[in-house]
């Protein structure tokens, strides 16, 4: 007896990929992060309740999300961490990994290239580009900054699948145009301005200022809720995002480790400014 419902009509989760809601896709990425942490801690099996708590969702929503992947867990046993992780990676298109090029070798660009977490999740930065003479030729995390003028030729040789833009606003559209002309169809931009791209290009935008503003709003709202809550709330209600108290084991220790790793990211993404965009456009904050 499986813990999840099989995909409608017996169709595999892979075949139903186009029908998975965007909100579910975002949560699948969160589940994947938690599963990676559990795997690193040596956890082989995790229950739906434990995985849900670590991901910051209720178990019913988690089971519904995972139903898009087909049957994975066994009732009374739980989910095989490695198997479920591989399944989610397959649906998210991570099985074969991605090669990434980045345009903009400033502070943000260099920081992103040097971040080891990308490669652990299947994203390998293979090239970094800039147009500043003083930056071109400098080493960054094992790569050498290339002249953006040679972007098209480099893309043909490097064969990237995703591009990242980390240039100032006034240079962002030019960088986008160069990437599109070079054949890139998946672009992530850290420039807060709107960019124009063909309908065939998937363009997403991360506005860090908007993310900080949303955190500011949540901080004020949470403070207001705390001040209005009954005095005995803490004593009568279990803390959100925590597992029930029980004797510590290696398994529960790893779950708590997953909670700690995912808590900050879950809070920041609960009101993200980077919701999936329509083709060829970005979602305005």
C-alpha positions as CSV (number, residue, x, y, z in Angstrom):
1,X,0.0,0.0,0.0
2,X,1.6,3.2,-1.1
3,X,1.6,6.3,1.1
4,X,0.7,8.5,-1.8
5,X,-1.9,8.3,-4.5
6,X,-0.6,7.2,-7.9
7,X,-0.7,9.8,-10.7
8,X,-4.0,9.9,-12.5
9,X,-4.4,7.2,-15.1
10,X,-1.2,5.5,-14.0
11,X,0.8,8.2,-15.9
12,X,4.2,8.8,-14.5
13,X,5.1,12.0,-12.7
14,X,7.6,12.7,-15.4
15,X,4.8,12.6,-18.0
16,X,2.7,14.9,-15.9
17,X,5.5,17.5,-15.5
18,X,3.7,20.1,-17.5
19,X,0.6,19.8,-15.3
20,X,2.4,20.4,-12.0
21,X,1.3,23.8,-10.5
22,X,4.1,26.4,-10.1
23,X,3.5,26.6,-6.4
24,X,4.1,22.9,-6.1
25,X,7.3,23.2,-8.1
26,X,8.6,25.7,-5.6
27,X,7.8,23.4,-2.8
28,X,9.4,20.5,-4.5
29,X,12.6,22.5,-4.6
30,X,12.2,22.9,-0.8
31,X,11.6,19.2,-0.3
32,X,14.7,18.5,-2.3
33,X,16.8,20.8,-0.2
34,X,15.6,19.0,3.0
35,X,16.2,15.6,1.5
36,X,19.7,16.5,0.5
37,X,20.4,17.5,4.1
38,X,19.0,14.2,5.4
39,X,21.0,12.2,2.9
40,X,24.2,14.0,4.0
41,X,23.3,13.1,7.6
42,X,22.9,9.4,6.7
43,X,19.1,9.3,7.0
44,X,17.6,6.5,4.8
45,X,13.9,6.8,5.6
46,X,11.8,9.8,6.5
47,X,8.1,10.0,7.3
48,X,5.7,12.4,5.6
49,X,5.1,14.2,8.9
50,X,8.8,14.7,9.5
51,X,9.5,15.8,5.9
52,X,6.5,18.2,6.0
53,X,7.6,19.8,9.3
54,X,11.2,20.2,8.0
55,X,9.9,21.8,4.8
56,X,7.4,24.1,6.7
57,X,4.2,22.7,5.2
58,X,1.4,20.4,6.5
59,X,1.6,16.7,5.7
60,X,-1.5,16.8,3.6
61,X,-0.1,19.4,1.3
62,X,3.2,17.5,1.1
63,X,1.4,14.3,0.1
64,X,-0.6,16.1,-2.5
65,X,2.5,17.7,-4.0
66,X,4.3,14.4,-4.1
67,X,1.3,12.7,-5.7
68,X,2.4,14.4,-9.0
69,X,5.5,12.2,-8.9
70,X,3.6,8.9,-8.6
71,X,3.9,6.4,-5.7
72,X,7.1,6.8,-3.7
73,X,6.4,6.0,0.0
74,X,5.1,3.0,1.9
75,X,2.4,3.4,4.5
76,X,3.8,2.9,8.0
77,X,7.3,3.1,6.7
78,X,7.8,6.4,5.0
79,X,9.8,7.7,2.1
80,X,13.2,6.3,0.9
81,X,15.3,9.5,1.0
82,X,17.6,8.7,-1.9
83,X,14.7,7.4,-4.1
84,X,12.5,10.4,-3.5
85,X,15.4,12.8,-3.9
86,X,16.2,11.3,-7.3
87,X,12.6,11.4,-8.3
88,X,12.3,15.1,-7.5
89,X,15.5,15.9,-9.3
90,X,14.2,14.1,-12.4
91,X,11.0,16.1,-12.4
92,X,12.8,19.4,-11.8
93,X,15.1,18.6,-14.8
94,X,18.2,18.2,-12.6
95,X,19.2,14.6,-13.4
96,X,21.7,15.6,-16.1
97,X,22.8,18.8,-14.3
98,X,23.1,22.3,-15.8
99,X,25.9,24.3,-17.2
100,X,25.7,28.0,-16.2
101,X,27.3,31.1,-17.6
102,X,27.2,34.4,-15.8
103,X,27.5,37.9,-17.2
104,X,28.8,40.5,-14.7
105,X,32.0,39.9,-12.7
106,X,31.3,42.5,-10.0
107,X,30.9,41.7,-6.3
108,X,27.6,39.8,-6.7
109,X,28.8,37.9,-9.7
110,X,32.0,36.8,-8.1
111,X,30.1,35.8,-5.0
112,X,27.7,33.6,-7.0
113,X,30.5,32.0,-9.0
114,X,32.3,31.1,-5.7
115,X,29.2,29.6,-4.0
116,X,29.7,25.9,-3.8
117,X,26.1,25.1,-3.1
118,X,25.2,25.5,-6.8
119,X,27.4,22.6,-7.9
120,X,26.1,20.4,-5.1
121,X,22.6,20.9,-6.5
122,X,23.6,20.2,-10.1
123,X,24.4,23.7,-11.4
124,X,28.0,24.1,-12.6
125,X,29.2,27.6,-13.6
126,X,31.3,27.2,-16.7
127,X,31.9,30.8,-17.7
128,X,31.9,34.3,-16.4
129,X,31.9,37.4,-18.6
130,X,32.4,41.2,-18.3
131,X,33.2,44.2,-20.4
132,X,35.5,46.1,-18.0
133,X,39.1,46.0,-19.2
134,X,40.4,45.8,-15.6
135,X,38.3,42.8,-14.8
136,X,38.7,40.8,-18.0
137,X,41.4,38.1,-17.5
138,X,41.1,38.0,-13.7
139,X,40.7,34.6,-12.0
140,X,37.4,33.9,-10.2
141,X,36.8,30.6,-8.4
142,X,38.9,28.6,-10.9
143,X,37.5,30.5,-14.0
144,X,39.0,33.4,-15.9
145,X,36.7,36.4,-16.6
146,X,36.1,36.5,-20.4
147,X,35.3,39.5,-22.6
148,X,31.6,39.7,-23.1
149,X,32.3,40.6,-26.7
150,X,33.1,37.0,-27.3
151,X,30.0,35.7,-25.6
152,X,28.4,34.1,-28.7
153,X,31.5,32.1,-29.6
154,X,32.1,31.0,-25.9
155,X,28.5,29.9,-25.5
156,X,28.8,27.7,-28.6
157,X,31.9,26.1,-27.1
158,X,30.7,25.9,-23.5
159,X,27.1,24.7,-24.3
160,X,25.4,26.3,-21.2
161,X,21.7,25.7,-20.5
162,X,21.2,28.6,-18.1
163,X,22.5,32.1,-17.9
164,X,22.7,34.6,-15.0
165,X,22.8,38.4,-15.3
166,X,24.5,40.3,-12.5
167,X,25.2,43.6,-14.2
168,X,24.0,47.2,-13.4
169,X,20.5,48.2,-14.6
170,X,21.8,50.2,-17.6
171,X,23.7,47.2,-18.9
172,X,21.1,44.5,-18.2
173,X,19.1,44.7,-21.4
174,X,22.3,44.5,-23.5
175,X,23.4,41.5,-21.6
176,X,20.1,39.9,-22.0
177,X,20.1,40.6,-25.8
178,X,23.6,39.1,-26.1
179,X,22.5,35.9,-24.3
180,X,19.4,35.5,-26.4
181,X,21.3,36.1,-29.6
182,X,23.8,33.4,-28.4
183,X,20.9,30.9,-28.0
184,X,20.2,30.9,-24.3
185,X,16.5,30.3,-23.5
186,X,16.7,30.2,-19.7
187,X,17.9,33.4,-18.0
188,X,17.9,34.6,-14.4
189,X,18.5,38.3,-13.8
190,X,19.5,40.0,-10.6
191,X,18.9,43.5,-12.2
192,X,15.7,45.0,-10.7
193,X,14.7,46.5,-14.0
194,X,12.3,44.8,-16.4
195,X,13.9,43.1,-19.4
196,X,12.5,42.4,-22.8
197,X,13.0,39.0,-24.4
198,X,11.3,36.8,-27.0
199,X,8.3,34.6,-26.0
200,X,10.5,31.5,-26.3
201,X,12.8,32.7,-23.5
202,X,12.1,31.9,-19.9
203,X,13.2,35.0,-18.0
204,X,13.1,35.3,-14.2
205,X,14.1,38.2,-12.0
206,X,15.4,38.4,-8.4
207,X,15.1,41.8,-6.8
208,X,17.0,41.6,-3.5
209,X,15.6,44.9,-2.4
210,X,12.0,43.6,-2.7
211,X,13.0,40.5,-0.8
212,X,14.3,42.7,2.1
213,X,11.1,44.8,2.0
214,X,9.0,41.7,2.3
215,X,11.0,40.5,5.2
216,X,10.6,43.9,6.8
217,X,6.8,43.6,6.3
218,X,6.7,40.1,7.8
219,X,8.8,41.3,10.8
220,X,6.3,44.1,11.6
221,X,3.3,41.8,11.1
222,X,4.7,39.1,13.3
223,X,5.5,41.6,16.0
224,X,1.9,42.9,15.9
225,X,0.6,39.3,16.0
226,X,2.8,38.5,19.0
227,X,1.7,41.6,20.9
228,X,-2.0,40.7,20.3
229,X,-1.6,37.0,21.2
230,X,-2.9,35.6,24.5
231,X,-0.3,35.5,27.3
232,X,-0.5,31.7,27.5
233,X,-0.1,31.0,23.7
234,X,3.4,29.7,24.0
235,X,2.5,27.3,26.8
236,X,-0.5,25.8,24.9
237,X,0.6,25.7,21.3
238,X,3.6,23.8,19.9
239,X,6.2,25.9,18.3
240,X,5.9,26.1,14.5
241,X,8.5,24.3,12.5
242,X,9.5,21.9,15.3
243,X,9.0,18.2,15.7
244,X,7.2,16.8,18.8
245,X,9.4,16.1,21.8
246,X,10.8,12.6,22.1
247,X,14.0,10.9,23.0
248,X,16.8,12.1,20.6
249,X,18.2,9.6,18.1
250,X,20.5,9.9,15.2
251,X,17.5,10.0,12.9
252,X,15.7,12.8,14.8
253,X,19.0,14.7,15.1
254,X,19.3,14.7,11.3
255,X,15.7,15.8,10.9
256,X,16.4,18.8,13.2
257,X,19.5,19.5,11.2
258,X,17.4,19.6,8.1
259,X,15.0,22.0,9.9
260,X,17.8,24.3,10.8
261,X,19.1,24.4,7.3
262,X,15.8,25.0,5.6
263,X,14.2,27.4,8.1
264,X,15.8,30.6,6.8
265,X,15.2,29.7,3.2
266,X,11.6,28.8,3.8
267,X,10.9,32.1,5.6
268,X,12.5,34.1,2.8
269,X,10.6,32.3,0.1
270,X,7.2,32.4,1.6
271,X,6.5,35.8,-0.1
272,X,9.1,35.6,-2.9
273,X,9.5,38.2,-5.6
274,X,10.7,35.6,-8.0
275,X,7.5,33.8,-8.8
276,X,7.6,32.0,-12.2
277,X,7.1,34.5,-15.1
278,X,5.2,34.1,-18.2
279,X,7.2,33.4,-21.3
280,X,9.3,36.3,-22.4
281,X,8.5,38.5,-19.4
282,X,9.2,38.9,-15.8
283,X,6.8,39.3,-12.9
284,X,6.9,42.8,-11.5
285,X,7.2,43.0,-7.7
